[in-house]
């Protein structure tokens, strides 16, 4: 009887081990080692982003493009082996790789892009004021300080933008549409406040314009429509100036340059 129990226990342990090994081996090995490997692969990106637009070009070369509402969803699909790679902005990519030691970023950048603020076509006065504010914040070094507070090993966390004390805001509300899933540009902190580079930048601009900043997170794909319809005054979400977007909104001067990269599995 004891031998039978031991045998059953061994068989049960072996079954668990087999199931575990099979589950681990179900994720395929990495197939993307450079940009040249993208044709014919399953590529994941966040819907509506520059990465999404660039990825669509590979459909003619046999690639399958999978769009996700959040970059985190695309990364999860990559970890599960549902896609072969993720195209995304470099800084969020670094955050994802820091939290997932089974992922890595390819050395070669996928594309270089500049970020700007979306403003409704008819709101030319606001656009001019925002451009003037961006120029001022560049000249006095505030934008560099804001960015370095979120990006950089030596400077990260050393500067936090704060509004001047006693500042009056006679010019109403500045409504900002964003997508708080794009760390370090915009994301939720532990208290569910939306923070990040773009939020600090928008706050600094609102301070110069004498306006009260209000931030609303929504799907990335909805931001242009929100600005166009007047639901939001500005769209700030790591947005690149593209011809298709310029058909619906105007863009400010660029406030920073970023890089699109490719995340793959290490395996």
Backbone as a ProteinNet text record, in pm:
[ID]
protein_1_A
[PRIMARY]
XXXXXXXXXXXXXXXXXXXXXXXXXXXXXXXXXXXXXXXXXXXXXXXXXXXXXXXXXXXXXXXXXXXXXXXXXXXXXXXXXXXXXXXXXXXXXXXXXXXXXXXXXXXXXXXXXXXXXXXXXXXXXXXXXXXXXXXXXXXXXXXXXXXXXXXXXXXXXXXXXXXXXXXXXXXXXXXXXXXXXXXXXXXXXXXXXXXXXXXXXXXXXXXXXXXXXXXXXXXXXXXXXXXXXXXXXXXXXXXXXXXXXXXXXXXXXXXXXXXXXXXXXXX
[TERTIARY]
83.1	0	86.7	193.1	281.8	355.2	395	464.2	372.6	244.4	147.4	131.4	121.8	107.8	230.5	349.9	472.3	478.4	436.3	438.8	344.5	223.9	128	180.4	246.5	302.5	410.9	495.5	599.9	542.2	438.5	373.6	308.9	248.6	183.7	287.1	401.3	507.6	564.5	579.2	630.7	535.3	406	305	310.4	327	336.2	460.7	573.7	698.3	686.1	623.3	605	518.7	410.6	320.6	393.4	476.3	552.4	650.6	722.8	820.6	754.7	642.4	570.3	522.4	474.1	424.9	538.4	657.7	772.4	816.2	814.7	862.2	760.5	638.1	535.2	562.5	645	681.6	796	777	880.6	1004.4	1114.6	1239.4	1227.8	1310.2	1309.9	1344.9	1270.7	1294.6	1340.3	1342.6	1376.1	1505.6	1608.1	1739.3	1783.2	1711	1738.2	1614.4	1615.9	1503.9	1481.9	1589	1577.7	1493.3	1471.4	1394.7	1244.2	1199.2	1057.9	963.2	1001.9	909.4	866.2	735.1	680.8	657.7	685.6	670.6	540.8	505.5	389.8	440.6	396.9	446.3	335.4	366.9	269.5	303.2	200.5	219	93.6	104.2	-13	-89.5	-219.6	-304	-289.2	-279.7	-278.1	-145	-43	86.6	170.4	283.4	375.8	427.1	452.3	495.2	394.3	266	157.8	163.7	181	186.6	305.1	421.6	540.7	523.7	463.8	448.4	358.7	257.6	164.8	235.2	347.8	422.4	471.3	483.5	535.7	428.8	303	197.3	220.3	272.5	298.8	408.9	486.9	595.5	559.4	428.8	382.3	374.1	398.9	390.4	245.2	218.7	86.7	100	19.1	28.3	-84.9	-48.5	-146.2	-146.7	-263.7	-275.5	-334.8	-283	-328.9	-359.7	-456	-491.9	-380	-304	-195.1	-65	44.8	173.7	199	148.3	166.4	99.6	-12.6	-81.5	1.5	66.1	152.5	271.7	329.1	443.1	402.8	285.1	236.6	219.2	164.5	147.5	282.5	383.7	518.9	571.8	554.7	601.3	531.8	405.8	328.7	354.7	432.4	464.7	359.4	264.2	158.2	207.3	310.5	370.8	522.3	592.5	737.1	815.2	752.9	823.3	723.2	770.6	688.3	765.7	701.3	761	700.1	785.2	736.2	844.1	805.4	898.8	1007.7	1127.8	1243.7	1227.7	1173.9	1169.1	1068.7	945.1	857.3	916.7	987.4	1050.3	1148.6	1227.5	1324.5	1254.1	1140.1	1065.2	1013.2	963	911.7	1023.7	1138.4	1249.8	1305.2	1303.8	1347.9	1263.4	1134.7	1041.9	1028.9	1088.6	1076.8	1214.3	1280.7	1417.2	1424	1309.3	1308.4	1295.3	1298.7	1286.9	1412.2	1433.9	1545.7	1508.7	1584.3	1566	1677.7	1642.2	1745.2	1830.9	1957.6	2051.5	2017.4	1974.8	1947.5	1814.4	1811.9	1684.6	1597	1467.4	1374.6	1344.8	1324.3	1294.9	1317.8	1349.1	1364.7	1243.1	1188.9	1069.2	1074.1	995.2	985.9	844.3	831.5	702	656.7	526	467.9	328.3	266.9	136	28.5	-78	-188.8	-284.4	-325.7	-418.4	-519.6	-642.8	-746.7	-708.5	-747.7	-712.3	-753.7	-873	-924.6	-864.9	-793.7	-742	-599.9	-585.5	-453.6	-388	-468.5	-411.9	-348.6	-418.3	-363.2	-235.1	-233.6	-114.3	4.6	-18.3	89.7	140.1	48.3	87	165.8	124.5	195.6	336.7	350.1	483	574.3	517.5	596.3	638.4	548.1	579.7	686.7	676.2	776.7	913.7	918.5	1045.5	1105.1	1020.2	1066.6	1118.9	1048	1086.9	1213.3	1234.5	1359.6	1476.1	1453.1	1559.8	1605.8	1510.3	1551.4	1587	1583.6	1627.9	1525.7	1401.7	1299.8	1266.3	1252.5	1217.2	1326.3	1451	1561.1	1557.6	1526.8	1521.2	1405.8	1290.3	1173.2	1205.9	1263.7	1295.3	1398.8	1502.1	1609	1560.8	1451.2	1395.7	1336.3	1293.8	1232.2	1323.9	1422.2	1511.6	1655.7	1735.8	1877.4	1916.5	2024.2	2067.2	2111	2182.2	2238.3	2140.8	2051.1	1963.6	1821.6	1784.7	1647.2	1608.5	1496.3	1445.7	1510	1595	1666.1	1595.5	1493.4	1422.7	1274.1	1191.2	1047.1	986.7	925.2	868.1	752.7	752.4	642.9	602.3	474	422.9	468.1	495.6	533.6	424	464.8	367.8	294.1	165.6	85.2	52.6	71.7	45	-104.7	-143.7	-283.9	-313.1	-436.2	-476.5	-606.5	-595.8	-715.7	-769.6	-696	-731.2	-802.8	-867	-950.7	-876.4	-933.7	-884.1	-817.9	-708.6	-641.6	-663.1	-748.5	-783.7	-687.8	-620.7	-521.4	-572.4	-576.4	-610.6	-481.5	-474	-354.8	-393.4	-293.9	-313.8	-212.3	-256.7	-166.6	-115.6	-61.9	-7.7	127.9	199.5	316.6	431.4	467	575	708.1	783.5	771.7	701.5	637.4	574.6	442.3	361.3	237.7	197.3	173.9	137.8	81.9	22.8	-35.9	68.9	73.8	159.6	83.5	143.6	82.4	-50.4	-68.6	-193.4	-293.2	-264.5	-351.3	-359.7	-254.5	-241	-166.3	-205.2	-135.9	-13.9	103.5	228.3	311.1	427.9	517.5	569.4	656.5	718.7	615	519.2	419.6	329.7	299.1	213.5	286.6	414	492.7	509.4	533.3	546.4	418	304.6	175.7	148.1	187.7	168.4	253.1	376	463.7	407.8	351.8	290.2	167.3	83.3	-36.4	1	108.9	154	190.9	261.6	300.6	177.3	78.9	-41.7	-144.1	-118.1	-213.3	-342	-327.9	-443.4	-434.8	-549.5	-559	-555.5	-456.1	-442.6	-535	-609.4	-692.8	-651	-618.3	-567.5	-669.3	-697.8	-789.4	-722.7	-722.8	-668.1	-777.9	-743.1	-837	-757.4	-827.1	-757.2	-674.7	-556.2	-469.3	-539.7	-614.2	-684.4	-790	-833.2	-940.6	-887.9	-757.5	-702.7	-723.5	-689.7	-705.7	-851.6	-942.9	-1084.8	-1130	-1075.3	-1111.5	-1066.7	-947.3	-897.2	-978	-1003.8	-1076.9	-1217.7	-1282.7	-1421.2	-1432.2	-1319.9	-1323.6	-1340.8	-1349.9	-1357.5	-1230.2	-1118.8	-989.7	-928.2	-848.4	-780.1	-650.4	-583.6	-455.4	-446.8	-368.8	-337.4	-188.3	-151.8	-9.7	9.1	71.8	84.1	196.7	312.5	421	378.6	319.1	259.8	356	367.5	450.8	367.1	425.9	357.3	357.7	237.2	223.7	123	136.3	44.4	-102.3	-131.7	-270.7	-326.8	-244.6	-291.1	-307.3	-221.2	-228.2	-354.7	-419.5	-546.7	-655.6	-639.4	-744.1	-706.5	-577.1	-532.2	-401.8	-365.2	-232.6	-142.5	-12	83.4	175.1	215	308.9	448.6	542.3	683.2	719.6	817.7	861.3	922.5	895	954.6	1056.9	1062.5	1166.4	1174.5	1285.9	1307.4	1312.2	1251.2	1250.2	1283	1294.5	1332.2	1235	1191.7	1114.2	1211.2	1186.1	1274.5	1193	1264.8	1200.3	1232.9	1127.7	1145.2	1125.2	1212.7	1199.9	1223.2	1194.3	1225.8	1375.2	1432.2	1573.5	1592.9	1491.3	1503.7	1538.7
-120.3	0	125.5	126	241.3	262.7	150.1	161.4	225.5	185.7	240.4	390.6	434.5	577.2	654.5	599.2	665.7	675.6	567.7	566.8	672.7	681.3	781.4	922.9	942.5	1074.1	1111.9	1013	1039.3	1071.5	995.3	1019.7	1158.3	1197	1327.4	1440.6	1424.2	1524.5	1535.3	1418	1416.5	1486.8	1467.6	1532.5	1683.3	1730	1874.2	1931.1	1859.5	1904.3	1909.7	1810.6	1805.3	1921.5	1946.6	2056.6	2190	2207	2331.6	2351.1	2243.4	2252.2	2279.6	2216.7	2236.8	2381	2433.2	2571.3	2667.7	2639.5	2726.8	2720.8	2599.8	2581	2625.8	2661	2701	2838.9	2920.4	3051.7	3033.1	3070.9	3046.4	3130.9	3087.4	3162.8	3291.9	3388.9	3516.6	3498.1	3570.2	3561.4	3694.6	3798.7	3932.1	3979.2	3996.8	4037.2	4172.8	4221.7	4353	4398.3	4521.8	4574.4	4488.9	4433.7	4352.7	4228.5	4187.4	4065.7	4090.9	4215.7	4247.8	4192	4189.1	4133.8	3991.5	3969.3	3836.7	3803.7	3896.2	3871	3931.1	3889.5	3946.9	4063	4182.8	4303.9	4364.5	4394.7	4456.9	4602.7	4689	4830.5	4882.2	5003.1	5067.3	5136.8	5118.2	5173.6	5324.7	5372.8	5515.4	5584.1	5513.4	5574.5	5577.2	5645.9	5648.2	5507.9	5431.4	5293.3	5212.5	5237.3	5170.5	5207.3	5335.7	5381.5	5320.7	5321.9	5263.6	5113.6	5045.7	4900.4	4861.5	4943.2	4911.6	4902	4970.1	4962.8	4821.5	4740.7	4605	4503.6	4547.3	4455.1	4409.6	4499.2	4463.5	4358.6	4343.7	4245.2	4119.7	4102.8	3980.1	3981.9	4095.2	4104.1	4117.2	4068	4081.8	4185.4	4290.1	4397.7	4384.2	4373	4362	4492.5	4557.6	4682.7	4662.5	4734.1	4723.1	4863.1	4870.4	4998.6	5052.7	4962.1	5001.2	4934.4	5006.5	4947	4825.4	4830	4717.2	4591.2	4606.8	4490.3	4428.5	4512.1	4461.6	4387	4441	4376.6	4241.4	4234.7	4107.9	4004.2	4046.6	3955.3	3903.9	3990.5	3949.1	3843.5	3864.7	3769.4	3635.2	3637.4	3514.6	3444.7	3507.5	3446.6	3468.2	3558.2	3584.2	3671.1	3751.1	3833.8	3818.3	3868.3	3850.1	3969.5	4087.4	4206.4	4317	4423	4541.1	4663.4	4750.7	4878.6	4985.6	5061.3	5156.7	5262.4	5371.7	5476.8	5423.4	5479.7	5428.7	5435.7	5546.6	5560.3	5464.7	5454.5	5349.7	5210.4	5189.2	5058.3	5025.1	5124.9	5102.7	5063.1	5126.8	5095	4952	4910.4	4773.6	4670.8	4697.4	4602.7	4596.1	4709.5	4709.5	4614.8	4605.2	4524.7	4381.5	4352.6	4219.5	4173.9	4091.8	4053.2	3951.9	3909.4	3819.3	3894.4	4027.5	4110.3	4194.7	4242.1	4331.1	4423.8	4532.5	4629.1	4608	4600.1	4586.8	4713.4	4697	4808.5	4914.1	4871.5	4967.1	5037.5	5172.7	5244.6	5221.3	5218.8	5195.4	5325.2	5434.4	5563.8	5675.2	5793.7	5912.8	6001.5	6058.7	6141.3	6258.1	6361	6477.7	6488.7	6522.1	6534.4	6680.1	6698.9	6833.2	6826.3	6943.3	6953.8	6980.1	6901.8	6917.9	7027.2	7114	7223.8	7230.6	7265.7	7275.2	7376	7349.5	7433.9	7579.3	7600.1	7735.5	7809.9	7738.8	7799.8	7852.8	7945.2	7994.9	8078.9	8150.2	8233	8146	8038.3	7946.9	7883.4	7845.3	7784	7879.5	8005.6	8104.6	8122.8	8125.6	8141.7	8021.1	7900.9	7779.7	7778.6	7817.1	7822	7920.8	8034.5	8133.4	8077.4	8003.5	7943.3	7835.6	7752.2	7648.1	7711.8	7819.1	7888	7940.4	7995.7	8047.3	7935	7822.7	7709.8	7640.5	7646.9	7595.1	7686.3	7816.3	7913.1	7913	7901.2	7905	7767.2	7664.6	7531.5	7446.5	7496.9	7422.6	7289.7	7289.2	7164	7059.1	7099.1	7004.5	6948.5	7034	6989.4	6892.5	6923.2	6835.8	6697	6695	6567.2	6489.6	6559.2	6491	6436.8	6493.2	6441.9	6302.2	6270.4	6139.8	6046.3	6103.4	6024.4	6055.4	5954.2	5976.2	5918.2	5841.2	5773.6	5871.8	5976.9	6068.5	6178.1	6216.5	6331.4	6291.8	6165.8	6123.6	6148	6215.9	6241.2	6357.3	6433.8	6543.8	6678.3	6682.4	6808.5	6778.9	6854.9	6839.3	6975.9	6987.2	7116.6	7148.6	7271.2	7319.8	7458.1	7486.9	7616.7	7726.4	7845.8	7957.5	7986.2	8021	8052.5	8182.9	8185	8305.1	8339.5	8243.4	8270	8285.1	8391.9	8412.2	8345.3	8297.7	8227.4	8289.1	8407.7	8479.1	8434.7	8346	8315.4	8182.1	8132	8013.6	7882.7	7779.8	7642.1	7594.5	7522.7	7458.5	7307.6	7251.9	7109.9	7027.4	6935.4	6851.3	6708.6	6660.5	6520.4	6440.6	6326.6	6244.1	6097.2	6010.7	5867.9	5822.6	5808.3	5787	5643.1	5594.9	5458.5	5462.1	5574.2	5598.4	5651.4	5577.5	5617.9	5630.6	5738.5	5841.6	5969.1	5967	6090.1	6120.1	6018.2	6034.2	5897.4	5892.4	5766.2	5794.8	5692.7	5707.1	5674.3	5758.3	5725.1	5636.9	5609.3	5518.6	5570.3	5702	5762.3	5787.6	5730.1	5743.3	5886.2	5963.8	6094.5	6076.6	6153.2	6145.7	6237.3	6179.5	6254.7	6224	6288.1	6257.4	6382.7	6362.4	6472.7	6564.4	6506.7	6588	6665.1	6605.5	6672.2	6792	6773.7	6884.4	6995	6955.4	7054.1	7134	7064.4	7132	7224.4	7182.1	7266.4	7392.9	7378.4	7494.7	7590.7	7537	7621.6	7692.4	7618.1	7677	7788.3	7769.9	7872.8	8001.6	7986.9	8104.2	8173.3	8094.4	8150.2	8197.7	8174.9	8215.1	8135.5	8002.9	7915.1	7799.6	7740	7624	7497.7	7411.2	7288.4	7180	7116.6	7000.9	6888.2	6771.4	6659.5	6546.4	6496.2	6382.6	6274.3	6152.2	6040.1	5971.7	5931.1	5861.9	5771.8	5693.4	5612	5702.8	5657.7	5740.5	5781.5	5689.3	5715.7	5824.8	5855.5	5953.6	6095.4	6111.4	6242.6	6346.5	6312.9	6408.5	6452.1	6356.9	6389.3	6479.8	6457.7	6541	6684.6	6702.8	6838	6901.4	6824	6874.9	6920.2	6846.1	6875.7	6983	7016.9	7115.4	7054.9	6923.1	6858.1	6882.9	6894.6	6926.8	7043	7123.4	7235.2	7190.4	7095.6	7047.6	6896.1	6835.9	6693.7	6679.4	6623.3	6606.7	6463	6381.9	6239.6	6176	6241.2	6188.2	6176.7	6282.9	6278.2	6333.1	6259.7	6300	6373.7	6474.4	6546.6	6458.6	6425.5	6341.7	6404.4	6381.3	6440.4	6407.6	6283.6	6246.7	6321.9	6347.9	6422.8	6570.7	6622.6	6763.5	6795.4	6695.1	6718.1	6760.8	6725.4	6750.5	6853.9	6865.2	6959	7023.8	7130	7189.2	7140	7158	7118.7	7234.3	7235.5	7334.9	7305.3	7391.6	7360.2	7236.6	7162.6	7042.7	7080	6996.8	7021.6	6915.6	6803.6	6704	6606	6538	6435.8	6298.8	6201.1	6066.1	5964.6	5839.3	5731.6	5615.2	5561.5	5437.9	5320.6	5221.9	5105	4976.3	4865.6	4734.2	4651	4602.5	4511.8	4368.6	4278.5	4137.2	4052.7	3922.4	3830.8	3796.6	3777.4	3738.5	3594.8	3510.3	3366.7	3339.1
0	0	0	88.2	97.3	-33.8	-98.1	-226.1	-330.8	-326.9	-422.3	-403.2	-275.3	-244.1	-291.7	-265	-308.6	-460	-527.7	-672.9	-728.9	-670.1	-714.1	-691	-576.9	-545.5	-646.9	-682.6	-780.5	-916.7	-955.1	-1083.7	-1087.4	-975.3	-966.3	-978.5	-909.3	-915.7	-1056.8	-1120.5	-1256.9	-1352.3	-1329.8	-1415.4	-1401	-1276.6	-1252.2	-1320.4	-1306.5	-1367.5	-1518.7	-1576.9	-1721	-1768.6	-1693.1	-1728.2	-1721.9	-1618.2	-1601.1	-1714.7	-1748	-1855.6	-1989.5	-2012.1	-2138	-2148.9	-2034.6	-2033.9	-2064.2	-2004.2	-2027.7	-2173.1	-2229.6	-2365.3	-2469.5	-2426.5	-2521.9	-2579.2	-2510.6	-2562.3	-2661.6	-2786.4	-2887.6	-2864.9	-2921.8	-2913.3	-2993.5	-2959.2	-3030.1	-3177.5	-3264.2	-3408.3	-3467.5	-3385.2	-3435.4	-3370.4	-3453.5	-3403.5	-3459.3	-3559.3	-3616.8	-3693.4	-3741	-3820.8	-3944.8	-3998.3	-4120.6	-4100.5	-3974.7	-3946.9	-3935.3	-3943.7	-3922.9	-4029.9	-4157.4	-4257.6	-4223.6	-4231	-4204.6	-4059.6	-3969.7	-3826.6	-3772	-3649.8	-3579.8	-3493.6	-3528	-3463.3	-3378	-3252.9	-3163.4	-3138.8	-3136.2	-3105.5	-3035.2	-2980	-2921.3	-3033.2	-3035.8	-3141.5	-3152.1	-3275.5	-3300.7	-3282.3	-3234.2	-3209.5	-3336.9	-3329	-3442	-3471.7	-3366.8	-3386.5	-3466.2	-3438	-3511.4	-3659.7	-3689.1	-3827.9	-3901.4	-3837.8	-3900.3	-3922.3	-3824.5	-3833.9	-3951.2	-3978	-4087	-4222.1	-4236	-4361.6	-4390.9	-4284.6	-4301.9	-4342.5	-4345.6	-4389.8	-4533.9	-4616.5	-4756.3	-4768	-4660.5	-4661.5	-4583.9	-4557.6	-4494.8	-4344	-4282.8	-4136.6	-4092.4	-3971.5	-3909.4	-3798.4	-3803.5	-3706	-3604.5	-3477.8	-3369.9	-3290.5	-3282.2	-3209.5	-3071.2	-2973.2	-2834.8	-2779.7	-2689.7	-2629.9	-2542.3	-2481.8	-2392.5	-2435.8	-2415.6	-2443.6	-2356.6	-2232.4	-2140.4	-2193.4	-2263.3	-2320.4	-2432.2	-2510.8	-2618.2	-2559.9	-2453.2	-2387.8	-2329.3	-2268.8	-2214.2	-2325.5	-2438.7	-2552.4	-2601.8	-2598.4	-2637.3	-2541.2	-2411.7	-2311.3	-2326.9	-2368	-2383.7	-2516.8	-2604.8	-2733.3	-2840	-2816.2	-2914.2	-3029.6	-3004.3	-3107.4	-3098.5	-3201.1	-3207	-3153.8	-3151.7	-3104	-3076.9	-3012	-2984.8	-3030	-3106.3	-3145	-3055.9	-2985.9	-2887.4	-2861.2	-2797.4	-2761.8	-2667.9	-2679.4	-2605.8	-2454.6	-2402.8	-2257.6	-2192.3	-2242.5	-2188.7	-2206.8	-2318.8	-2342	-2231	-2190.3	-2082	-1952.6	-1924.3	-1802.7	-1807.3	-1923.7	-1936.5	-1919.5	-1977.8	-1969.8	-1827.3	-1756.8	-1616.8	-1532	-1565.7	-1487.3	-1539.1	-1655	-1715.3	-1763.5	-1683.6	-1717.9	-1832	-1884	-1998.4	-2130.8	-2124.2	-2243.9	-2262.4	-2384.4	-2412.2	-2528.4	-2540.9	-2648.8	-2750.3	-2877.7	-2980.3	-2984.5	-3017.9	-3017.4	-3121.9	-3238.9	-3346.7	-3324	-3324.1	-3311.6	-3434.4	-3412.7	-3523.2	-3598	-3524	-3586.6	-3485.5	-3536	-3453.3	-3474.5	-3366.7	-3378.9	-3280.5	-3309.9	-3223.8	-3169.8	-3041	-2975.9	-2972.8	-2990.1	-2988.9	-2928.6	-2908.9	-2843.9	-2949.1	-2945.7	-3040.2	-2992.3	-3085.9	-3057.5	-3171.6	-3141.5	-3243.4	-3351.7	-3475.1	-3588.5	-3568.2	-3513.3	-3498.3	-3379.2	-3293.4	-3170.7	-3193.5	-3287.4	-3326.9	-3217.1	-3140	-3032.9	-2924.9	-2888.1	-2788.1	-2839.3	-2966.8	-3024.9	-3017.8	-3052	-3047.4	-2904	-2809.2	-2668.4	-2618.1	-2660.4	-2619.4	-2677.8	-2804.5	-2865.9	-2793.9	-2755.1	-2681	-2545.4	-2480.2	-2350.1	-2364.4	-2468.3	-2491.3	-2513.2	-2593.9	-2618.5	-2487.6	-2400.9	-2272.1	-2183.3	-2181	-2096.2	-2148	-2279.5	-2334.9	-2296.8	-2311.1	-2287	-2141.4	-2047.9	-1906.4	-1849.8	-1935	-1895.1	-1822.9	-1810.8	-1735.7	-1801.7	-1933.8	-2003	-1982.4	-1994.1	-1971.8	-1830.1	-1732.6	-1593.6	-1571.8	-1633.1	-1620.3	-1675.7	-1795.3	-1859.9	-1779.1	-1732.5	-1658.7	-1524.6	-1473.2	-1347.3	-1364.2	-1485.5	-1512.5	-1590.8	-1660.5	-1745.2	-1709.4	-1685	-1656.4	-1521.8	-1519.5	-1396.8	-1288.6	-1327.2	-1228.9	-1187.4	-1278.8	-1251.8	-1213.2	-1231.8	-1205.6	-1060.2	-1042.6	-908.9	-836	-905.8	-840.5	-856.9	-943	-966.6	-984.6	-918.3	-934.6	-962.7	-1080.7	-1115.5	-1020	-969	-885.3	-932.5	-926.2	-969.2	-872.4	-923.6	-835.7	-733.4	-612.8	-508.1	-538.8	-503.7	-520.5	-664.3	-755.1	-896.5	-922	-988.9	-1024.2	-1158.2	-1171.9	-1293.8	-1347.9	-1405.7	-1450.4	-1586	-1654.2	-1793.5	-1812.8	-1706.7	-1720.8	-1708.6	-1770.7	-1757.1	-1884.8	-1868.9	-1981.7	-1967.2	-2052.6	-2044.1	-2129.8	-2066.1	-2133.3	-2147.7	-2271.4	-2298.2	-2311.9	-2245	-2251	-2238.6	-2242.2	-2220.6	-2116.3	-1992.8	-1879.3	-1871.7	-1983.6	-1990.6	-2058.7	-2043.9	-2126.6	-2042.4	-1938.1	-1848.1	-1924.1	-1904.8	-1800.6	-1844.8	-1961.8	-2011.9	-1941.8	-1921.7	-1844.1	-1789.9	-1656.7	-1594.1	-1455.4	-1395.4	-1261.9	-1155.2	-1051	-938.8	-840.1	-726.1	-628.4	-575	-579.3	-531.5	-643.3	-761.9	-878.6	-932.5	-907.1	-971.1	-1102.5	-1205	-1332.9	-1326.7	-1345.3	-1339.1	-1463.5	-1474.7	-1584.4	-1652.9	-1750.1	-1823.2	-1884.7	-1957.4	-2027.7	-1931.3	-1817.7	-1719.5	-1659.3	-1623.4	-1569.2	-1673.2	-1797.5	-1905	-1921.2	-1926.4	-1941.9	-1823.5	-1702.8	-1585.4	-1595.3	-1641.8	-1656.9	-1761	-1869.6	-1972.7	-1916.7	-1843.4	-1782.7	-1685.7	-1612.4	-1519	-1592.7	-1705.4	-1783.7	-1842.1	-1883.2	-1945.8	-1843.7	-1715.4	-1612.5	-1618.4	-1638.5	-1652.3	-1552.4	-1522.9	-1433.2	-1517.2	-1494.2	-1572.6	-1519	-1609.7	-1578.1	-1672.2	-1616.9	-1696.9	-1699	-1819.1	-1834.6	-1918.9	-1867.8	-1942.5	-2023	-2143.6	-2232.8	-2325.8	-2408.9	-2508.1	-2598.3	-2635	-2719	-2847.6	-2904.2	-3029.7	-3018.5	-2896.4	-2877.3	-2857.5	-2840.8	-2804.5	-2914	-3037.9	-3148	-3160.8	-3149.7	-3157.8	-3045	-2925.7	-2810.8	-2832.2	-2887.3	-2915.8	-3029.1	-3130.6	-3247	-3210.3	-3120.6	-3083.3	-2975.6	-2911	-2803.8	-2665.5	-2657.4	-2526.7	-2448.2	-2519.1	-2457.8	-2535.4	-2466.4	-2532.1	-2598.6	-2535.3	-2587.9	-2573.7	-2661.3	-2651.3	-2628.5	-2514.1	-2480.1	-2434.4	-2520.6	-2488.7	-2568.3	-2570.6	-2651.7	-2796.3	-2850.7	-2984.5	-3089.2	-3199.1	-3311.4	-3414.4	-3477.5	-3585.7	-3709.2	-3757	-3876.1	-3971.5	-4101.4	-4198.7	-4171.1	-4130.6	-4106.5	-3986.4	-3885.2	-3769.1	-3801.7	-3888.1	-3926	-4005.4	-4057.3	-4125.6	-4027.6	-3900.4	-3801.2	-3695.8	-3663.4	-3560	-3603.7	-3534.2	-3550.4	-3437.8	-3456	-3353.1	-3316.8	-3191.5	-3142.4	-3194.7	-3158.3	-3181.7	-3099.2	-3145.4	-3072.6	-2938.1	-2837.5	-2705.9	-2666.3	-2739	-2712.9	-2829.6	-2839.4	-2941.6	-2875.1	-2940.3	-2884.9	-2994	-2953	-3044.3	-3030.8	-3142.7	-3142.8	-3143.7	-3058.5	-3049.8	-3060.3	-3064.8	-3077.8	-2953.9	-2886	-2771.8	-2820	-2776.4	-2811.9	-2686.8	-2696.4	-2588.2	-2590.2	-2473.2	-2465.5	-2509.9	-2485.3	-2510.3	-2655.6
[MASK]
+++++++++++++++++++++++++++++++++++++++++++++++++++++++++++++++++++++++++++++++++++++++++++++++++++++++++++++++++++++++++++++++++++++++++++++++++++++++++++++++++++++++++++++++++++++++++++++++++++++++++++++++++++++++++++++++++++++++++++++++++++++++++++++++++++++++++++

